[in-house]
Amino acid sequence: MIRTDRDFYKELYYSMLLIREFEEEVKRLYAEGAIHGTLHLCFGEEAVDAGSTAVLGEADYVFPTHRGHGVCIGRGVDIRAMMAELLGRSTGTNLGRGGSMHICDIKKGIIGSNGIVGANGPLACGAALAAKSRHVRDCVSVCFTGDGAANSGAMLEAMNLAGLWKLPVIFVLVENHYAVSTTVERGSANTDFSVRAEAFGLGCFEADGNDVLEVADTMSRAREYVLSNERPCLVIEHTYRVAGHSRSDQNKYRTEEEIRYWKDRGPIVRFRKRLLEELMFTEEELAEMESLAAAQAREASDHALSQPVADESIGSLVHAVYAD
């Protein structure tokens, strides 16, 4: 069971706000040409990221996808360092050399985001095998994947391996309706992803991915299941990606009405309404949190822009890879 106290609710709401404001700031910087390369935003998926990470243990490993800003923030990665990474600054999480899709923070259990679709599945199994081999009892490996990546060979092989070796892995399948522009119905012969858990010997849990409390509770139960039963599980979180696949996505495959429908039912909107209806917070208190999150995100970008650009010399790059 998850906590139901005011502090926990505040933590979840502020985490979602910070994820949203961070990405709004990133979106602005990208439009101004300060961030290069591609960019994958998680607008609409804030409850998945905040709720899933809020109940994890300090020793747990986490493997985000290419759309991983929210997971990293939910896990507690410093947004100053994240922003510096996106801007190619030397104080970034990867010394400015990884960018948006490769954020890493070992101290927070973030072994590394991955730009290769489905590749984090085998990596999560490797971390879980290491923990199991060292007899680390209170540790799970959490692998995030989308519904499109769930059809990749690497991810299917990872689920099979985890089931075969009974590895402490939680596969979090973020079913957000689209794999780039391909709908779930066009991309999967069977859209009931729970059958995959049965096929590979995994436990299975499902949650409304736009309800942050349900996400947190489901992940909490899933983690306890993995540790108690010494077997992996699949957690399916149903949500909606409001943002385009990447910054080059013009959203020609869906209507404005569809996007507006989900925006109006987004996780931040829903939780805000609930907090007011249950008299957990006043309008003024929520507005204060919202202003604080926006200010924190803006301060992170201002700070990152003041940092030195990453050293691009060959010697520096070699040292970063082979450092003692």
C-alpha positions, 0 to 999 in steps of 0.5 A, spaced: 500 500 500 502 507 498 502 512 503 495 517 503 498 523 507 498 530 504 506 530 504 506 524 499 500 527 495 504 533 494 511 530 492 507 526 486 503 533 484 510 537 484 514 531 481 509 531 475 509 539 475 517 539 475 517 534 469 512 538 465 515 545 466 522 542 465 520 540 458 516 546 457 523 549 458 527 544 454 522 545 448 523 553 448 530 552 448 530 547 442 526 552 438 531 557 440 536 553 437 540 552 443 539 544 443 541 540 437 539 534 435 532 530 436 528 531 442 522 526 445 518 529 450 513 526 455 507 531 455 501 527 457 505 521 461 507 525 467 503 520 472 507 514 469 514 517 470 512 520 477 508 515 480 512 509 477 519 512 480 516 514 487 515 508 490 522 505 488 527 503 493 534 507 493 538 500 490 533 499 484 536 500 477 532 504 472 532 504 465 528 509 461 527 509 454 529 515 449 523 519 452 526 519 459 526 526 462 520 524 466 523 518 469 530 521 471 526 527 474 522 522 478 528 518 480 531 525 483 536 526 478 538 534 478 535 538 473 541 543 473 545 537 470 540 534 466 539 541 463 546 542 462 547 535 458 541 537 453 545 544 452 552 540 451 555 543 457 561 540 461 557 540 468 551 535 464 550 528 467 554 525 462 559 531 461 555 534 455 556 528 451 550 524 451 544 529 450 537 528 451 537 520 450 543 518 454 542 521 461 545 517 466 546 518 474 549 512 477 547 514 484 540 515 482 540 508 479 539 511 472 544 506 468 543 510 462 537 512 458 537 509 451 536 511 444 536 504 441 528 502 441 528 496 446 535 495 447 534 497 455 531 490 456 537 486 455 541 491 459 535 491 465 536 483 465 544 484 466 543 489 472 538 484 475 542 478 474 548 482 477 544 483 483 541 476 484 548 473 483 551 478 489 544 476 493 542 483 493 535 482 496 532 489 496 533 490 489 529 490 482 531 492 475 526 497 472 525 497 464 521 502 461 518 500 454 513 503 449 508 499 446 512 499 439 518 497 442 514 491 446 514 488 439 522 488 438 526 482 438 530 485 444 525 486 448 521 479 447 528 476 448 529 480 455 522 478 457 523 471 456 530 471 459 527 474 465 522 469 466 527 463 464 532 465 469 527 468 474 530 475 474 528 481 479 525 485 473 519 490 472 518 491 465 513 497 465 510 497 458 507 504 457 501 504 452 501 511 449 497 509 443 502 511 438 509 508 436 511 514 432 505 514 428 503 507 428 497 506 432 497 500 437 491 496 433 496 497 427 502 495 430 500 489 434 496 483 432 493 482 439 493 489 443 492 485 450 499 485 452 497 482 458 498 475 454 505 476 454 506 476 461 503 469 461 507 467 455 514 468 458 512 466 466 511 473 468 506 476 473 502 482 470 499 488 473 495 494 469 494 501 471 490 507 468 497 511 467 493 518 467 492 516 475 498 518 478 495 514 485 493 508 481 500 508 478 504 509 484 500 503 488 500 498 482 508 499 481 508 498 489 505 492 489 509 490 483 515 491 486 513 487 492 511 481 488 517 481 484 521 481 491 516 476 494 516 471 489 523 472 486 520 472 479 519 478 474 513 482 472 510 486 467 506 492 469 502 495 463 500 503 464 495 506 459 496 513 458 496 518 452 502 521 448 500 528 447 507 531 445 509 529 438 514 523 437 519 528 436 520 535 435 520 534 427 513 530 428 507 534 425 502 530 428 498 529 421 496 522 423 491 525 428 486 530 429 486 536 434 480 534 437 483 527 439 489 531 442 485 536 446 480 530 448 486 527 452 489 534 454 483 535 458 484 528 461 491 529 462 494 526 469 496 533 472 489 536 470 486 530 473 490 530 480 489 537 481 482 537 481 482 531 485 486 535 490 481 540 490 475 536 491 478 532 497 480 538 500 487 536 500 490 543 498 487 550 497 487 553 490 493 558 493 497 552 495 497 549 488 498 555 485 504 556 489 507 549 487 506 551 480 509 557 480 515 554 484 516 548 479 516 553 473 521 558 477 525 551 478 525 549 471 527 556 468 533 557 473 536 550 471 536 553 464 539 559 466 544 556 470 546 551 464 547 556 459 552 559 464 556 553 464 562 551 459 561 548 453 563 540 453 570 539 451 570 536 444 577 534 444 579 527 442 583 526 448 578 528 452 573 523 449 578 518 450 579 519 457 571 520 458 570 513 456 577 509 459 577 514 465 580 510 471 
